[in-house]
Amino acid sequence: MVLQVYFQVDKKYRKLLRSVLEVDHAYPFISCNERLEQADAMAQAQAKQIKLEYVIQDGETVLFRDAVTLGEGYTMNILLLVNQTLHDVFTDVAEADKKQLLQRLEQAFLAPMEAVEPHLEQEEIERPAPVEVAIEAPTPLEVSREVAEDVVPPPPTEEPEPLLDKPVEEKPVKKVKKQRSKRRIPIQWHKKSYRLAFLCLFVVIAIGIAAFSLWPQQQENAQAEGPSKPDLAQLIAKEDLAGVDKWYPKRWGDVIQAFVEDANVAGLKGVLAYAPSVGLRVAISFFEKDYIAVIQAYEQDKDAIYTKTEYAFIGFAYLTQGKLDQAEMLNLYADDADLKAYIVDYQGTKTTLAETNQLLKRADLSAAMKRALQEKKQALEAHLNNYKQGKVEVETNGKRKEAI
């Protein structure tokens, strides 16, 4: 029995897909992929997502039923769709039954190929017409040969002999070539060339005089321009802020970023005289561990443009004050792995401290257990206090140590 497929789609999309898929119409299984691809292309062209149900039947027996969304770029291969559904959805079905169904579908694709081959062989045998045309083809070739023989005369046998027997006639030809009267042409050409050469020489002399007259002015302009433009990296390395202001007045962001990477507080303070900004004040306060000033500068101008590094500084400042929500929100802008590690460490410490305080409320604790919990509590509180002072160092892998 040949497998067939039936499709179902919402009424509002039936008109759109009517040329490719009709509802409740039996389509051969082997034509499913082509029809699904066409329907998916139509859905994408209309920017629509259409739920399409399909049922695979063997006569009246339903073998498989599922749905696919058109217009989302899924692979429209019926075997892949069925295989994926069997793997993801029908987890409680025996693997042998799944394999049997897939093999049945594979055979449905392969079986028609075997039936087509003998049919093609019969068609190839019943093609006498092209053979007859190929046989009649030499006829125009024979005609062309005859025409060619009629047009091309036989090579003369008597004409070359008189030519070879008359060497005397060649001498007048040579004399004519030597006695040409066209010697005046070179003379006229030379006259024109003299005029052209004189004109070119005049132009060259004029250009030289003009260039010589402009040479002092060019030297004055070169002296007015002064030395060549220095490299920005060299100016940053020398901390030549006056040079940056002269040559690169719009590149202060690069200067600030370089000083931030080197934790050069003196350099950052020097930039304030040339390019003051709230972000610059944030960076300076962060390196000075004045986290309250960082928060104040940010809250006074939240709408300012900050770099990702500056957002990380602000987030850490909020973290030192125990404001985890603000720190996590700011890290959405910073996307900083170090800040994330600090947030996880601070949150874990705070949770452990809360659990320790809860345990200390129990009345059935022994003296030794209570003393151990008290020491643990003090260590946790000291760790959180070190955050406020900027004495905590946490690596991205979670390792931490108390800074001196």
C-alpha positions as CSV (number, residue, x, y, z in Angstrom):
1,M,0.0,0.0,0.0
2,V,1.3,3.5,-1.0
3,L,1.6,5.9,2.0
4,Q,-0.4,9.0,1.8
5,V,-0.4,12.3,3.7
6,Y,-3.3,14.6,4.7
7,F,-2.9,18.2,5.8
8,Q,-5.0,20.4,8.0
9,V,-4.6,24.2,8.5
10,D,-6.6,27.0,10.0
11,K,-9.3,28.4,7.7
12,K,-7.7,31.9,7.4
13,Y,-4.6,30.4,5.8
14,R,-6.2,27.9,3.5
15,K,-6.5,30.4,0.6
16,L,-2.9,31.3,1.0
17,L,-1.7,27.7,0.7
18,R,-4.4,26.4,-1.7
19,S,-2.0,26.3,-4.6
20,V,0.3,23.9,-2.7
21,L,-1.7,22.2,-0.1
22,E,-5.4,21.4,0.1
23,V,-7.2,20.3,3.2
24,D,-8.3,16.7,3.4
25,H,-6.6,15.8,0.1
26,A,-4.5,12.7,-0.1
27,Y,-1.0,13.5,-1.3
28,P,1.7,10.8,-2.1
29,F,4.2,10.5,0.7
30,I,7.1,11.1,-1.6
31,S,5.8,14.5,-2.6
32,C,5.6,15.8,1.0
33,N,9.0,17.5,1.2
34,E,8.5,19.6,-2.0
35,R,5.0,20.7,-0.9
36,L,6.2,21.5,2.6
37,E,9.1,23.6,1.3
38,Q,6.8,25.6,-1.0
39,A,4.3,26.2,1.8
40,D,7.1,27.3,4.1
41,A,8.4,29.7,1.4
42,M,4.9,31.2,1.1
43,A,4.6,31.7,4.8
44,Q,8.0,33.4,5.0
45,A,7.1,35.7,2.1
46,Q,4.0,36.8,3.9
47,A,5.9,37.0,7.2
48,K,3.4,34.7,8.9
49,Q,3.8,31.7,11.2
50,I,1.3,29.0,10.3
51,K,0.6,25.9,12.2
52,L,0.3,23.0,9.8
53,E,-0.9,19.5,10.9
54,Y,0.0,16.5,8.9
55,V,-1.2,12.8,9.1
56,I,0.7,9.9,7.5
57,Q,-1.6,7.0,6.6
58,D,-1.3,3.6,5.2
59,G,-4.8,3.2,3.7
60,E,-7.1,3.8,6.6
61,T,-4.4,3.2,9.2
62,V,-2.8,6.2,10.8
63,L,0.9,5.7,11.2
64,F,1.9,9.2,12.5
65,R,0.4,12.5,13.3
66,D,2.2,15.8,14.2
67,A,2.3,19.5,13.4
68,V,4.9,21.9,12.2
69,T,5.1,25.7,12.1
70,L,5.6,27.2,8.7
71,G,7.5,30.5,8.3
72,E,10.1,29.9,11.0
73,G,12.8,28.5,8.9
74,Y,12.6,24.9,10.1
75,T,13.9,22.1,7.9
76,M,11.0,20.9,5.8
77,N,12.1,17.2,5.6
78,I,9.4,14.8,6.6
79,L,11.9,12.2,7.8
80,L,13.7,14.6,10.0
81,L,10.5,16.0,11.4
82,V,9.2,12.6,12.3
83,N,12.6,11.5,13.7
84,Q,12.9,14.6,15.9
85,T,9.3,14.2,17.2
86,L,9.9,10.6,18.0
87,H,13.1,11.5,19.9
88,D,11.8,14.5,21.8
89,V,8.1,13.7,22.4
90,F,7.6,10.0,22.3
91,T,10.1,9.1,24.9
92,D,8.0,6.3,26.4
93,V,7.7,4.5,23.0
94,A,9.9,1.5,22.5
95,E,13.0,2.2,20.4
96,A,12.2,-0.9,18.3
97,D,8.8,0.6,17.3
98,K,10.4,4.0,16.5
99,K,13.0,2.3,14.3
100,Q,10.4,0.2,12.6
101,L,8.3,3.3,11.7
102,L,11.3,5.2,10.3
103,Q,12.3,2.2,8.2
104,R,8.8,2.1,6.8
105,L,9.0,5.7,5.8
106,E,12.4,5.3,4.3
107,Q,11.2,2.4,2.2
108,A,8.3,4.6,1.0
109,F,10.9,7.0,-0.5
110,L,13.1,4.2,-2.0
111,A,10.4,2.0,-3.4
112,P,9.1,4.3,-6.2
113,M,12.7,4.6,-7.5
114,E,12.7,0.9,-8.2
115,A,9.4,1.1,-10.1
116,V,10.6,4.0,-12.2
117,E,13.7,2.4,-13.7
118,P,12.0,-0.2,-15.9
119,H,9.5,2.4,-17.1
120,L,12.4,4.7,-18.2
121,E,14.1,1.8,-20.1
122,Q,10.9,1.3,-22.2
123,E,10.8,5.0,-23.0
124,E,14.4,5.0,-24.1
125,I,13.8,2.0,-26.4
126,E,10.8,3.6,-28.1
127,R,12.7,6.6,-29.4
128,P,13.4,6.0,-33.2
129,A,12.9,9.6,-34.3
130,P,16.1,11.1,-32.9
131,V,18.1,8.2,-34.4
132,E,16.7,8.9,-37.9
133,V,17.6,12.6,-37.7
134,A,21.1,11.7,-36.7
135,I,21.4,9.4,-39.8
136,E,20.2,12.1,-42.2
137,A,22.7,14.6,-40.9
138,P,25.6,13.6,-43.3
139,T,23.6,14.9,-46.3
140,P,24.4,18.6,-45.9
141,L,28.0,17.7,-45.2
142,E,28.2,16.0,-48.7
143,V,26.7,19.0,-50.4
144,S,29.1,21.3,-48.7
145,R,32.0,19.2,-49.9
146,E,30.8,19.4,-53.5
147,V,30.4,23.1,-53.3
148,A,33.8,23.5,-51.9
149,E,35.3,21.4,-54.8
150,D,33.5,23.6,-57.3
151,V,34.6,26.9,-55.8
152,V,38.2,26.1,-55.2
153,P,40.0,25.9,-58.6
154,P,42.8,23.4,-59.2
155,P,46.2,24.7,-58.5
156,P,47.9,26.2,-61.6
157,T,50.8,24.3,-63.0
158,E,51.8,26.6,-65.9
159,E,51.7,30.0,-64.2
160,P,54.6,29.6,-61.8
161,E,57.0,28.6,-64.5
162,P,56.9,32.0,-66.3
163,L,57.4,33.8,-63.0
164,L,60.5,31.8,-62.3
165,D,61.8,32.3,-65.9
166,K,61.6,36.2,-65.7
167,P,64.2,37.3,-63.2
168,V,64.7,40.5,-65.2
169,E,61.3,41.9,-64.2
170,E,62.3,42.0,-60.6
171,K,65.0,44.7,-61.1
172,P,62.5,47.5,-62.2
173,V,60.5,46.8,-59.1
174,K,63.6,47.3,-56.9
175,K,64.5,50.5,-58.8
176,V,61.0,51.8,-58.3
177,K,61.3,51.2,-54.5
178,K,64.6,53.0,-54.4
179,Q,63.5,55.9,-56.6
180,R,60.5,56.9,-54.5
181,S,59.7,60.6,-54.5
182,K,58.4,60.6,-50.9
183,R,61.6,61.9,-49.4
184,R,59.9,65.2,-48.8
185,I,57.8,63.8,-46.1
186,P,60.6,63.2,-43.6
187,I,61.8,66.8,-44.2
188,Q,58.3,68.2,-43.5
189,W,58.0,66.0,-40.4
190,H,61.3,67.3,-39.1
191,K,60.1,70.9,-39.4
192,K,57.0,70.1,-37.4
193,S,59.1,68.2,-34.8
194,Y,61.3,71.3,-34.4
195,R,58.3,73.4,-33.7
196,L,56.9,70.9,-31.2
197,A,60.2,70.5,-29.4
198,F,60.6,74.3,-29.1
199,L,57.1,74.5,-27.7
200,C,57.8,71.7,-25.1
201,L,61.0,73.4,-24.1
202,F,59.2,76.7,-23.6
203,V,56.5,75.0,-21.3
204,V,59.2,73.2,-19.3
205,I,61.1,76.5,-18.7
206,A,57.9,78.2,-17.7
207,I,57.0,75.5,-15.2
208,G,60.5,75.6,-13.8
209,I,60.4,79.4,-13.3
210,A,57.0,79.1,-11.6
211,A,58.2,76.3,-9.2
212,F,61.3,78.3,-8.4
213,S,59.3,81.4,-7.5
214,L,57.0,79.3,-5.3
215,W,59.8,77.5,-3.4
216,P,60.3,80.2,-0.7
217,Q,56.6,80.3,0.0
218,Q,56.5,76.5,0.4
219,Q,59.4,76.7,2.8
220,E,57.6,79.4,4.8
221,N,54.5,77.3,5.0
222,A,56.4,74.2,6.1
223,Q,58.1,76.3,8.9
224,A,54.7,77.7,9.9
225,E,53.3,74.1,10.2
226,G,56.0,73.2,12.6
227,P,57.0,69.6,13.5
228,S,55.0,66.5,12.4
229,K,52.0,65.3,14.3
230,P,53.1,63.0,17.2
231,D,51.6,59.6,17.9
232,L,48.8,59.5,20.5
233,A,50.3,56.5,22.2
234,Q,53.6,58.3,22.7
235,L,51.8,61.3,24.2
236,I,49.8,59.0,26.6
237,A,53.0,57.2,27.7
238,K,54.7,60.5,28.4
239,E,51.5,61.9,30.0
240,D,51.8,64.9,27.8
241,L,48.2,66.1,28.3
242,A,49.0,69.5,26.7
243,G,50.1,67.7,23.5
244,V,46.9,65.6,23.6
245,D,44.8,68.7,23.9
246,K,46.7,70.3,20.9
247,W,46.8,67.3,18.5
248,Y,44.0,65.0,19.7
249,P,41.3,67.2,21.4
250,K,38.6,64.6,20.6
251,R,40.5,61.5,21.8
252,W,40.3,62.1,25.6
253,G,38.2,58.9,25.9
254,D,41.3,56.9,24.8
255,V,43.5,58.7,27.2
256,I,41.1,58.0,30.1
257,Q,40.8,54.4,29.2
258,A,44.6,54.0,29.1
259,F,45.0,55.6,32.5
260,V,42.1,53.5,34.0
261,E,43.8,50.3,32.8
262,D,47.0,51.4,34.5
263,A,45.1,52.7,37.6
264,N,46.9,56.0,37.0
265,V,45.0,58.3,39.4
266,A,47.4,61.2,38.9
267,G,46.9,61.0,35.2
268,L,43.1,60.9,35.6
269,K,43.2,63.9,37.8
270,G,45.3,65.7,35.2
271,V,42.7,65.0,32.6
272,L,40.1,66.8,34.7
273,A,41.7,70.1,33.7
274,Y,41.1,69.4,30.0
275,A,38.1,67.2,29.8
276,P,36.0,67.1,33.0
277,S,33.2,64.5,33.0
278,V,31.1,62.6,35.6
279,G,32.5,59.3,34.3
280,L,36.0,60.6,35.0
281,R,35.1,61.6,38.5
282,V,33.6,58.1,39.0
283,A,36.8,56.5,38.0
284,I,38.9,58.7,40.3
285,S,36.7,58.1,43.3
286,F,36.7,54.4,42.6
287,F,40.5,54.1,42.6
288,E,40.6,56.2,45.8
289,K,38.1,53.7,47.3
290,D,35.6,56.5,48.0
291,Y,32.6,54.4,47.0
292,I,30.1,56.8,48.5
293,A,31.4,59.5,46.2
294,V,31.0,57.1,43.2
295,I,27.4,56.5,44.1
296,Q,26.7,60.2,44.6
297,A,28.3,61.2,41.3
298,Y,26.2,58.6,39.5
299,E,22.9,59.4,41.2
300,Q,23.4,63.1,40.4
301,D,23.7,62.3,36.7
302,K,22.3,58.9,35.8
303,D,21.5,60.0,32.2
304,A,25.1,60.7,31.4
305,I,27.0,58.5,28.9
306,Y,29.2,55.9,30.8
307,T,31.6,53.3,29.5
308,K,31.3,49.7,30.4
309,T,34.2,50.0,32.8
310,E,32.6,53.0,34.5
311,Y,29.3,51.0,34.9
312,A,31.4,48.2,36.6
313,F,32.9,50.7,39.0
314,I,29.4,52.1,39.9
315,G,28.1,48.6,40.3
316,F,30.9,47.6,42.7
317,A,30.3,50.8,44.7
318,Y,26.7,49.8,45.2
319,L,27.8,46.3,46.2
320,T,30.1,47.6,48.9
321,Q,27.0,49.2,50.5
322,G,25.1,45.9,50.3
323,K,22.8,46.9,47.5
324,L,22.8,43.8,45.4
325,D,19.9,44.7,43.2
326,Q,21.5,47.8,42.0
327,A,24.8,46.0,41.4
328,E,23.2,43.3,39.4
329,M,21.2,45.8,37.3
330,L,24.3,47.9,36.5
331,N,26.2,44.7,35.5
332,L,23.6,44.3,32.7
333,Y,25.3,47.4,31.2
334,A,28.8,46.6,32.3
335,D,28.7,42.8,31.4
336,D,31.8,42.5,33.6
337,A,33.0,39.1,34.7
338,D,34.9,40.4,37.7
339,L,31.8,42.3,39.0
340,K,29.7,39.2,38.5
341,A,32.2,37.2,40.6
342,Y,32.0,39.8,43.4
343,I,28.2,39.8,43.3
344,V,28.2,36.0,43.7
345,D,30.7,36.1,46.5
346,Y,28.9,38.9,48.4
347,Q,25.5,37.2,48.0
348,G,26.9,33.9,49.2
349,T,28.5,35.5,52.2
350,K,25.3,37.4,53.1
351,T,23.2,34.2,52.8
352,T,25.7,32.2,55.0
353,L,25.6,35.0,57.6
354,A,21.8,34.9,57.7
355,E,21.9,31.1,58.2
356,T,24.5,31.4,60.9
357,N,22.4,33.9,62.8
358,Q,19.4,31.6,62.5
359,L,21.4,28.7,64.0
360,L,22.6,30.8,66.9
361,K,19.0,31.3,67.9
362,R,18.6,27.7,68.8
363,A,18.6,26.9,72.5
364,D,19.9,23.4,72.2
365,L,23.4,24.3,71.0
366,S,26.4,23.1,72.9
367,A,28.9,25.6,74.1
368,A,31.5,24.4,71.6
369,M,29.0,24.6,68.7
370,K,27.9,28.1,69.8
371,R,31.5,29.3,70.0
372,A,32.2,27.9,66.5
373,L,29.2,29.6,65.1
374,Q,30.1,32.9,66.8
375,E,33.6,32.7,65.2
376,K,32.1,32.0,61.8
377,K,29.7,34.9,62.2
378,Q,32.5,37.3,63.0
379,A,34.5,36.1,60.0
380,L,31.5,36.6,57.7
381,E,30.8,40.1,59.0
382,A,34.5,41.0,58.7
383,H,34.4,39.9,55.1
384,L,31.4,42.1,54.3
385,N,33.0,45.0,56.1
386,N,36.1,44.5,54.0
387,Y,33.9,45.1,50.9
388,K,33.1,48.6,52.2
389,Q,36.8,49.3,52.5
390,G,37.7,47.8,49.2
391,K,39.9,45.1,50.7
392,V,38.3,42.1,49.0
393,E,39.8,40.5,45.8
394,V,37.7,37.9,44.1
395,E,38.8,36.2,40.9
396,T,36.4,35.2,38.1
397,N,36.8,31.5,39.1
398,G,35.4,32.3,42.6
399,K,38.7,32.3,44.5
400,R,39.0,35.2,46.9
401,K,41.4,36.7,49.4
402,E,41.4,39.6,51.7
403,A,43.5,42.5,50.4
404,I,45.8,44.3,52.8
